[in-house]
Amino acid sequence: MAACLPLICLLVSVSAIAADLSPERYWNTALPNTPIPNSLRHLFTPDFTDEKSTNVQVGKGGVNVNTGKGKPGGGTAVNVGKGGVHVDTGKGKGTHVSVSGGKGPGGGVGVHTGKPGKRTDVGVGKGGVIVHTRHKGKPVYVGVKPGPNPFVYNYAASKTQLHDDPKAALFFLEKDMVPGKEMNLRFNAEDGYDGKTAFLPRGEAETMPFESEKFSEILKTFSVKPGSGEAEMMKKTIEECEAKRVGGEEKYCATSLESMVDFSVSKLGKDHVRAVSTEVAQKNAPMQRYIIAAAGVKKLSDDKSVVCHKQKYPFAVFYCHKAMMTSVYAVPLEGENGLRAKAVAVCHKNTSAWNPNHLAFKVLKVKPGTVPVCHFLPETHVVWFSY
């Protein structure tokens, strides 16, 4: 196949970059009949929603790329001419792009815009296009002590978790899921930061190291001090992702929305699949007494499902596992102050492979493998199922 002309190569590169920046479009392409749960939609960064558009114009003056939100002068203009490439970000400051044809690591095109750690780096070479879109600002860690994750079933509960962890109240027995049943619940799951940590586009997420062997490099990437509370929290998340699986379950840590979609579709198919999350009418609702509404509980699935639990990390990471012998329910709840919630519950019919000291068994005072164990999903978690 003949090599493409430089101008055509650039256009192809621009298209690849634009595609990489739209997780929402990836979802809609892979799952056109499956609505995106609000819990996931809220994790899209403003930079990567479909409110933005990319326009490519080719004329005698070269190539112009505008990636604004439809506002005149509100985008990034990329002009290609005889003198090279100039990028104008609309703020009166330009970025020069060097182009060289040498072999080896120095050959190709390199773009650097902004300060290290808060910039976009684009490299075009024989390997294709690599895009690193750094954060505009890392979320601020507010201090959450790392402890056993109650949604990773091979961990034992800590000595204080039964009384100190609000997620303990999310576990219940299937027989108690009846209208009129009262439960004390809180659904907002604290992830350790002062705001929801957002998804990264897959092109960026896949360039981020995410393994224990490279933990020092990970801390440097996010400017986190070794030994700090945030560092311990991040280490715990990575260890949970690397831990051995429970029984015959299949697990996967998704570091992007696209990889979560791919894993879930690979286990459930894409023709008849839904993704749902708990929805509470009030943001950051406190712990309170709820009653299962008279409208009643609805069973959504009674076979296999993929449950994805949001982890504590500087960007959105989900611990996903395919669970067999599970039931998924929609549970309408009414709070004591009139607050309403559309809760999602997952019931595990076979818990024989769980750690016998798991939090659920401490809360419910039952033994592994004896009765179905259920739990509500916090707002930022999602369950996928076939219908």
N, C-alpha and C positions, 0 to 999 in steps of 0.2 A: 504494500500500500504506500502510495506516495506521501511524503511528509507534508503537513499542512503549512500554508503560508503563515507568517508571523501574525498577521491581522486575524486570520481565522482561528489560530491557536489561542489568541487572547480572548476572543469571543467565547470559545469553548470553556476557557478557564473562568470567565465571568459567570457563565451559566452554571458551572459546577459550584462556584462560591455561593451564588444566589440560592441554589437548591439546598446547600448545606446549612443555610441560615433559617430554614423554615420547618421546624419540627411539626408545627400544626398542619402544614400542607402534606407532610409525610404521612401523618395519621389519616388525613382525609383521603389520600390516595390508597393507602393500604386497607383502610376500613371505612369505605364511603357510607356504609349503612349503620355505623356505630357512633353515637354521639360521644363527645369527649366529656368526661365527668368534670364538674366544676373544680374538684380538688386538684385535678391535673392542670386544667386551664389556668388556674391561679398561679401555677409555677412557671408559666411562660414569662420570660423577660420581655419588657417592652420592645427591645431591639429585634426580637425574633417572632413577632406576631404578624398576621397577615394585613395589619394596618399599613405596613410599608410595601412599597413596590420598587421594582428595579426596571429601569428603562435603558435600553441600549440603542444608540443612534450612530450610524456610520455615514460619514460624509467625507468631503475632500480634506477637511481639517484633521481627520483621524477618527478615533472612537470616543464617544462620550457616554459615560455610564452615570445615571442618576439614581441614587438609592434613597431618596427622600420619602416623605409621607404624602406626596402629592402637592406640597407647598413649593411655590417658586423659590429657587435659591436655597431650599432646605435640604439638599442632598449632598452627595459626594460626587464630584465630577472627575472623571478619569480621561485625560486627553493624551492621545498617542500621536506623535509626530516624528519628524526627522531627528529632533534633538533628544528623543527618548520619551519617557512617560512622566506626566505631571499629575498629581492628585490634589485637588482642591476640596477641602472638607467644608467649605462654606463659611469659614471663620477668618478668612483672610490669610490663612497659613497653608502652605503647600507641602507636599511630601514628594521627594524625588525618588523614582524607582530606577534602580540600576539594571541594565540589561547586558549580559555578557554571553558569549558563545563558547566559552572554554569548557573543557571536560572536567569531570570530577565534581566535588562538593561545591566549588565556587561557580560552576556554570549555571546558566538559567536566569531567572528573574527573582529578585528579592525585594520585598516591600516591608517597611517598618514605619508604623504610624503611632505616635504617642510614646509614653514612658514605659519602660519594662514593667511587666506585671499589669499594665492597664492599656494595652495596645492591641492592634491587629497586625499579625505577621503573616504574610503570604509568600510562599515559595513555589515557584514553578520550575520543574525540571523533568528529567526523564521518568521519574516516578509518578508524575501527575501534579495535582494541586494540593498543597497542604495549607490549611487555614487555622490560625490560632487567634481567637477573638477573646482577649483577656477581659476580666471584669472591669466595669467602670468603678466599682467599689466593693471590696469584700464585705460580706455581712458581718456585723459586729457580734462577737461571741459574748453571751451574757452569763455563762456559767451554769452548766448542767453536769452534775456528777455522773460519770459513766457507771452503769451498773448492768446486770444481766438483762438482756432484751427478752421480754415475755413472749415475743412472737418468734423467737428462735427456740425450738422445742428441746434441744439437747442441753440447755443450760439449767442449772439448779438456781432456785431463788436465793437471794442473799438473806441474811438474818433480819434485816430491817425492811426488806422490800414489801412484805405482806402489809405493813402498816404505812409505809412512806410513799409507795408508788401508786398514784391515782389510777394507773392502768389496771391495777389488781381488781378493781370493781367491774371491769369490762367482761370478766369471765363469769359464766353462769351455766346452769344445766338446761338441756333442751326441754325438759318437762316443765320448766318454769316460764317458758315463752308463751304466755297466755294472756288475753286481755284482762286488765285489772291488776296485773303483777306490778309491784313497786320495786324500783331499783335506784340506788344513788350512783350517778354517773357524771363523768366529764369527758367530752369527746375531743377537745382541742389537744393535739399532741405537741408538746414542746420539743423543738429540734435543737435547742442550744443557742439559737441566734435571735436577734431582736426583730427579725422579720423572716418570712418564708424564704428559704434558700431556693433558688431557681434552677431550672434545667439549663444545661449547656447544650449547644448543638452537638450532634454526634461527632462531627469533624474535629471539634475541639476536645470533647470528652475523651476520645480515643487516644489523644496525644498525652493525656494526663497520666502519670504513673499512679497505679492503684494496687500496690502489693506491699507486704511487710518488708520485703528485701530492699525496697526503695523508699522506706519511710522517711529517712533523712532528706531525701530529695523532695518528697511530698511536702514536708514542713517548710522547706525553703521556697517552694513554689507558692505557697499561701502565706508566707511570712509569719509562720507560727513558731513560737518559742518552744524548744524541746522541753519536756517535763511539765508543761503548763496543762491546765485543765482542758483546754481545747485540743491539745496534742493527744492527751489520753483518750478523749472522746473519739477523735479521728482514728486512733489506733484500734479502739474497740470495734468500730464499724468495720474496718478492714479485716480484723481477725474473725468477726462473725461471717463475713463474706467468704473467708478462706476455710472456715470450719467444715468438718465432715458433715455430710448430709444425714438426716434422720431417717432410718428405715429405708424404704425404697423411693422416697421423694426426690424430685429433681429440683435443684435450686440454682439461682442465677442472680447476681447483683447487677442491676441495670443502671448504668451511669448516664443514660440519656433517655429521652422519651422514645426515640426511634428504636433503641435496643430493647426497651420494655415491650414495645409493640411486636417486634420480631420474635422475642421469646414466647410471649403469650400466644401469638398466632401459630407458632411452630408446635405448640402443645394442644391447642384447641381448634385450629382451623380459623378461617376468616369469614366464612359465609354466614354463619349464625353464631355470632359472639357478641357479648355485651360486657361493658366495664361499668361498675357502679361504685359509689362511695357514700359514706354517711354525710348527710347535710343537716346543719343546725341553723335555725333562723337567726340566731344572735352570734356575732363574732366573739370569740374568746369567752364563751359562756362558762360560768363557774360550776363547780360540783354542786349538784342539786338532785332532788328527788324527782324521778320520772315515773309515769304510769304507762304501761302498754295500752294504747288506745283501743276503744271498743271496735273500731274499724277492722281490727284484727291483723294477724301476721300473714304474710304471703310468701310461699316458697317459690324461689326463683330458679333454683337448680338443685338436683339431687344426685349428682354423679361426681365428676371431676371439676376442678376449678384451679385457677392460678391466682394466688393472693400475693399482692405486692405491698410491703411495709416500708414506709419512708424512714430512712436512716438519719443519724446525726452526722452531718458532714457539711463542708463549706459550700457545696453545690448539691443539687438534688440527686440522691442515690436511693434506689429502691431494692430491698431484699425480696426477691420474688421466688416463690416455690409452688410447684405443681402438687396439688393435694388430691389424692384419690379418696373415695369414700367420705365425701364432704357434702353438706347441704348449705345452700345460701338462702338467706331470708331477708325480706324487707320488713322492718318492724317500725310501725308508727308510734311515736312517743309524745306524751304531753307533760311538760315540766310544771312544777308547783307554782311558778310565776306566770303561767300561760304560754311559756316558750314551747314551741313544737320542733320536733326533730324527725327526720326520715333516716332512721338508723339501718345499717346493713350489718347482719350477723352471719358468721360462719360457724358451722357445727362440724366437729371432727368426730367421726363415728369410731375410728380406730386410733387410740392413743397409746397402744402397747409399746411403741418404740420411743416414747418421750422419756426424758429424764424423770425418774420417780420423785425427785424433789423439785419439779417444775412449779412455778408460781400457781398455775391453775389448780393443781392438786392440793396445794396448801390452802387456797381460798375455798375450794369446794369440798374439801375433806373426802376426797375419793382417791382411788388407786388407778394406775395406768391400765387402760384396756377394759375397764369395767362398765363405764357409761359414756355416752357422747358428751364431749366438752365443747361448749360454745363460747364465743367472744364477739363483742361488738367491734367494729372497726373504728379507730380514730378518724377524724375528718380527712387527714392527708393520706390515708391508705386507700387502696383500691383492690377490688376483686373482679376477676375476669371469669366468665362462664359461658358454656354453650347453651343454646336454647332451641 
